Amino acid sequence: MYGKSFNKGRDIYNSLIGETDEAKITTNSAKSLEMFMLASEFKPDDPTTYNIQTTLLIKFQRDTTAALATLDKGLSFNGENTTLLMQKALILEDLGYLDEAEAVHQKAYASDPIAHARPMADFLLKKGKNDEAIAIYQSALEKDPTNEDLYFNLGLAYQGLEFWEKALEMFQNVMASSPDNIIVIQQIGDLYMQTKDYGSAEYYYRMLTDKDPNNAIFIKKLARSIYFQPGRQEEGQALFDSAKHYE
């Protein structure tokens, strides 16, 4: 009965992919959820059924209360399952229950420090716990030394602590492998603005406007970097005013 319920739930779930009819989405998501709930009754220690139920409840039913209850039920059988813990932590974050979310992240990280290193560190970074985030990012990079996201987020953590040189080093590591990464180019420009190195900020902001010359945000950033340089106020103001044409 478990296999039959699971397979039927999966087939209905797959039918939702690409579906645009709201009535069908509502009906079929409810049917799929019913099948996976039945499957979990036959095999209550299978974390996959709770994982999919939670996805259905969040994505289609938009019922966070039921989703949390489902995860708690799944975790009662699989207390250290990092997938279920991660889902619960993210829901708690979205609801603004940050202390509760941190406790769940910590439990997932303790259970699997390799797989959960980045989510744990990312969460700590959001909470402004940069020192703790840095330690975890560094540990994760020892195991995954080519991960650009880890370098970038470690740079953000250093930047938050005003460790400018270390932050710049992390961002430049990303640029070395992805020289056209607009996000990191912008971040380097912003870092130079924070340190009042306006000439260097201008260099990176020009890289942005070269790639996207009609982007008002990039033009304004470039204008500010020019405006604060001695004798270039008029040039900066004129460029800033020109950005209005692209807003």
Legacy VTK file of the C-alpha trace (Angstrom):
# vtk DataFile Version 3.0
C-alpha trace
ASCII
DATASET POLYDATA
POINTS 247 float
0.000 0.000 0.000
2.899 2.358 0.695
4.316 1.988 -2.804
0.925 2.380 -4.462
0.095 5.536 -2.488
3.559 7.026 -2.994
3.605 6.363 -6.734
0.120 7.769 -7.235
1.021 10.865 -5.234
4.208 11.273 -7.261
2.358 10.934 -10.577
-0.172 13.585 -9.580
2.631 15.812 -8.288
4.485 15.511 -11.597
1.309 16.514 -13.443
1.501 19.881 -11.681
4.720 20.761 -13.509
3.890 23.397 -16.090
0.182 23.415 -15.194
-1.384 26.890 -15.407
-5.037 26.121 -14.690
-5.558 27.298 -11.098
-8.508 24.972 -10.515
-6.496 21.937 -11.613
-3.537 23.031 -9.504
-5.725 23.331 -6.408
-7.467 20.006 -6.986
-4.408 17.975 -7.970
-2.130 19.383 -5.289
-4.732 18.366 -2.696
-4.994 14.874 -4.211
-1.219 14.492 -4.302
-0.962 15.647 -0.705
-3.603 13.115 0.327
-1.656 10.271 -1.308
1.639 11.235 0.340
-0.066 11.574 3.715
-1.450 8.072 3.239
2.000 6.808 2.260
3.489 8.260 5.438
0.897 6.392 7.487
2.073 3.104 5.974
5.748 4.023 6.341
6.056 6.754 8.988
9.855 6.678 9.089
10.293 7.660 5.409
11.453 11.313 5.359
10.754 11.687 1.626
6.991 11.657 2.117
7.162 14.474 4.686
9.523 16.429 2.460
7.091 16.323 -0.476
4.073 16.996 1.731
5.791 20.119 3.037
6.587 21.292 -0.493
2.949 20.834 -1.505
1.685 22.652 1.576
4.018 25.611 1.063
4.026 25.905 -2.716
0.412 25.113 -3.521
-1.626 25.255 -0.303
0.340 28.133 1.276
-0.293 26.635 4.700
2.803 27.178 6.844
1.095 25.941 10.011
0.290 22.575 8.442
3.764 22.456 6.879
5.449 22.903 10.260
3.197 20.265 11.802
4.101 17.872 8.983
7.808 18.482 9.485
7.512 17.982 13.232
5.779 14.671 12.613
8.499 13.609 10.194
11.219 14.710 12.597
9.637 12.664 15.374
10.712 9.626 13.328
13.802 11.178 11.720
15.100 13.663 14.268
18.432 14.307 12.549
17.294 14.364 8.919
18.970 17.492 7.552
16.512 17.921 4.663
13.541 18.134 7.017
15.464 20.307 9.462
16.460 22.658 6.650
12.866 22.975 5.465
11.725 23.773 8.983
14.471 26.355 9.496
13.598 28.162 6.256
9.895 28.301 7.113
10.690 29.676 10.566
12.965 32.277 8.963
10.207 33.368 6.584
7.822 33.690 9.527
10.350 35.832 11.390
11.021 33.319 14.168
14.766 33.792 13.942
15.779 32.371 17.317
13.792 29.206 16.652
15.225 29.021 13.130
18.760 29.334 14.470
18.203 26.449 16.884
17.023 24.237 14.013
19.959 25.301 11.817
22.329 24.453 14.658
20.788 21.007 15.017
21.126 20.346 11.275
24.715 21.594 11.291
25.584 19.353 14.236
24.039 16.405 12.401
25.857 17.038 9.100
28.460 19.839 9.292
29.540 19.352 5.682
26.148 19.466 3.975
24.732 22.165 6.239
27.777 24.425 6.525
26.656 27.009 3.996
23.001 27.267 5.157
24.214 27.636 8.744
26.760 30.311 7.865
24.347 32.146 5.538
21.807 32.336 8.338
24.371 33.631 10.827
25.431 36.245 8.275
21.813 37.435 7.952
21.635 37.780 11.732
24.822 39.832 11.794
26.811 37.130 13.579
29.719 37.643 11.227
32.423 36.123 13.424
30.540 32.841 13.723
29.685 32.858 10.021
33.332 33.415 9.068
34.488 30.393 11.058
31.963 28.145 9.316
32.665 29.545 5.829
36.386 28.978 6.344
35.777 25.414 7.451
33.513 24.810 4.454
36.099 26.229 2.037
38.688 23.781 3.325
36.409 21.016 2.059
35.165 22.845 -1.062
37.915 25.306 -2.099
36.403 26.211 -5.489
32.933 27.212 -4.288
32.371 30.800 -5.462
29.314 31.337 -3.274
31.313 30.496 -0.167
34.038 32.974 -1.125
31.483 35.679 -1.873
29.558 35.229 1.363
32.783 35.049 3.348
33.673 38.371 1.729
30.343 39.809 2.871
31.036 38.627 6.408
34.471 40.274 6.395
32.975 43.430 4.901
30.407 43.556 7.687
33.262 43.536 10.194
35.153 46.169 8.139
37.998 43.772 7.391
38.359 45.453 4.026
41.462 43.710 2.696
40.185 40.245 3.558
36.792 41.042 2.041
38.423 42.293 -1.151
40.560 39.162 -1.345
37.466 36.959 -1.184
35.628 38.969 -3.852
38.658 38.920 -6.128
38.833 35.141 -5.760
35.374 35.033 -7.294
36.349 37.434 -10.078
39.383 35.321 -10.922
37.107 32.486 -12.019
34.072 34.575 -13.047
35.355 37.917 -14.378
31.927 38.903 -15.733
30.086 38.348 -12.451
28.089 41.578 -12.135
27.156 40.942 -8.508
30.746 40.675 -7.320
31.915 43.585 -9.504
29.253 45.757 -7.902
30.200 44.537 -4.436
33.844 45.457 -4.982
32.806 48.909 -6.169
30.617 49.321 -3.094
33.481 48.223 -0.853
35.761 50.870 -2.341
33.054 53.480 -1.799
32.872 52.452 1.855
36.622 52.909 2.201
36.451 56.221 0.270
38.715 54.954 -2.497
36.584 56.661 -5.114
38.991 56.169 -7.999
38.970 52.394 -7.558
35.196 52.434 -7.116
34.899 54.316 -10.408
36.977 51.642 -12.149
34.616 48.855 -11.092
31.442 50.847 -11.656
32.621 51.601 -15.190
32.878 47.866 -15.703
29.198 47.683 -14.795
28.088 50.493 -17.099
30.177 49.026 -19.923
28.207 45.805 -19.550
24.832 47.499 -19.037
24.988 51.145 -20.190
21.271 51.802 -19.672
21.096 50.619 -16.074
20.122 53.628 -13.941
21.433 52.075 -10.726
24.863 51.439 -12.231
24.989 54.944 -13.715
24.161 56.515 -10.347
26.818 54.464 -8.583
29.383 55.569 -11.146
28.213 59.177 -10.815
28.679 59.148 -7.040
32.170 57.704 -7.304
33.089 60.535 -9.690
31.308 63.267 -7.709
33.365 62.637 -4.568
36.665 62.967 -6.404
38.292 66.428 -6.219
37.304 68.731 -9.060
34.823 66.315 -10.638
31.576 67.359 -8.960
30.001 68.792 -12.114
30.896 65.696 -14.120
29.420 63.453 -11.452
26.239 65.514 -11.133
25.687 65.549 -14.895
26.066 61.790 -15.053
23.722 61.356 -12.091
21.091 63.501 -13.819
21.437 61.454 -17.007
20.373 58.322 -15.116
16.827 59.705 -14.934
16.359 58.857 -18.607
16.683 55.143 -17.804
14.506 54.934 -14.692
LINES 1 248
247 0 1 2 3 4 5 6 7 8 9 10 11 12 13 14 15 16 17 18 19 20 21 22 23 24 25 26 27 28 29 30 31 32 33 34 35 36 37 38 39 40 41 42 43 44 45 46 47 48 49 50 51 52 53 54 55 56 57 58 59 60 61 62 63 64 65 66 67 68 69 70 71 72 73 74 75 76 77 78 79 80 81 82 83 84 85 86 87 88 89 90 91 92 93 94 95 96 97 98 99 100 101 102 103 104 105 106 107 108 109 110 111 112 113 114 115 116 117 118 119 120 121 122 123 124 125 126 127 128 129 130 131 132 133 134 135 136 137 138 139 140 141 142 143 144 145 146 147 148 149 150 151 152 153 154 155 156 157 158 159 160 161 162 163 164 165 166 167 168 169 170 171 172 173 174 175 176 177 178 179 180 181 182 183 184 185 186 187 188 189 190 191 192 193 194 195 196 197 198 199 200 201 202 203 204 205 206 207 208 209 210 211 212 213 214 215 216 217 218 219 220 221 222 223 224 225 226 227 228 229 230 231 232 233 234 235 236 237 238 239 240 241 242 243 244 245 246
